[in-house]
Amino acid sequence: MLSRRDFVIAALAAPGLRLPSRKAYDLILRGGTVFDGTGAAGIVADVAIQGGRIVAVARRIRETAGDEIEVRDLAVAPGFIDIHSHADGSLFDDPRVESVLRQGVTTIVVGQDGSSRVPGRSGETSLLPWFQRIEALPSSVNVASMVGLGTVRRVAVGLDNRPATAAELAKMTELVEAALASGACGASTGLEYTPGAFASKEELTALCRPLAARRLPYATHLRNEDDTLLEAIDEAIAIALGAGCPLQISHLKTGGPRNWHKIDAVFERIAKARKEGLDLSFDRYPYIAWATGLTTRFPVWARDGGTEAFLKRLEDPASAAKIREETEADVVQVGGWDKILLTDVSAAADKEAVGKRLLEWAKEKGLEPYQAAVALLKSNGGSVGTVVFAMSEENCERFLAHPQAMVCSDGGAYAVDGPARTGHPHPRGLGTFPRVLGRYVRERKALTLAQAVHKMTGKTAARLRLGDRGRIAMGAAADLVVFDPATVADRATFEDPFQYPVGIPTVVVNGVVALRDGQRVGRGAGKGVSPG
Ligand SMILES: [Zn+2]
């Protein structure tokens, strides 16, 4: 075939020969099996993109494009949307967000677990300047954000464990309204964290009311995910019903072996609430260990007032014994000190602890495990990253397969090089989406490929009202991923997390090829995205 340049030369040499029209499209993905994100089975089709939008989907597109990629025998899906992401943590240090992009994720939803960039301590109440900064980076992927009700409380009330005054509640409501007006896609809580944990059911119901008219979700890291999980779900349902808004339970799990059997009761509650008219769904990551701060094993009351107050109480004879008793009971519940992997410390003297189980580290130090945990907290200013192995594999599969489940990573963004190669992260930040497609779809057949894609795209976009994303349709934003259903797989492990997945050759963000032949290319084309 002649290139346009050759044709121009030929036309000049032979007057009378007509110039062909310009290339009709920017990009065509040729011959892939298209999963449109609605849950429908795949169909073989070409997909054409122009000006950042999907402009044609057809068995065979006759026109040509400036760039054409042959994707025969591969799956083409809407770019994945990670409904619970912590990738904003390293976004400004490394806007490549390489581990996110390489999973096929094109939109991250941040501002989770009650903590968001807006409202800021210096008075910012709008997401728009932050979105502009993200576009200027530029980020490799799109970013949406919830407003964190813990952050709202920190700004209006501070870190103390007390009810908000009427004036503070009014101020908090104003902050939530302002964040939603500037494009936040929901409101999040982290009720096991401070200061979010200090908010009552009544306070949270009031703060969720502004979500109702917008049909945006209250997304909650529940007040408890183990021994009082069912009570925590009841509270979340009561808040959403009281506020009249949809409910999204974040990273739903049954924590601790003695709570694994509660999954049936969890599903019953979900079914009952939906029957009563509550728009309830949840998300889940495909691993049986969670990642959180070591402080989470310590009682919430001991953390009242912030880190300094907490570290003081660990020493105070009036509180030390009670804190130890409650913490050790919690550790029994997760299965023992051996289930806690140390993943992140800041003190140089403790670097050797990273990658070891707490029990093992305590033995090396000649300490009782509780003493070793307290010593780590003290030398690291209260900030010690852990991964806790206390979930059931069978339940993980049942959660992922549930019709109301969406896929989330709950992870950060990492890279094998550069500033985002840090600590010893949970592998979910590098493997979640390919792990669902490889392990849970191909190997274990827990759900179909079309269902899995829906839980990563169309269902999620509908949940957050990101109207033109999450599907392959005429006019939709051109966020796309191409993967090989036969080989797609995660490579990151708990032992060796800095491994990119395989089987994902191409990712397109806003019509721009961002991953080609498995390698990141070009300038990032990510945008700030909002409902509407
Ligand atoms: Zn969480």
Boltz pocket constraint, residues with backbone or C-beta under 6 A from the ligand:
constraints:
  - pocket:
      binder: B
      contacts: [[A, 113], [A, 190], [A, 221], [A, 250], [A, 251]]
      max_distance: 6.0
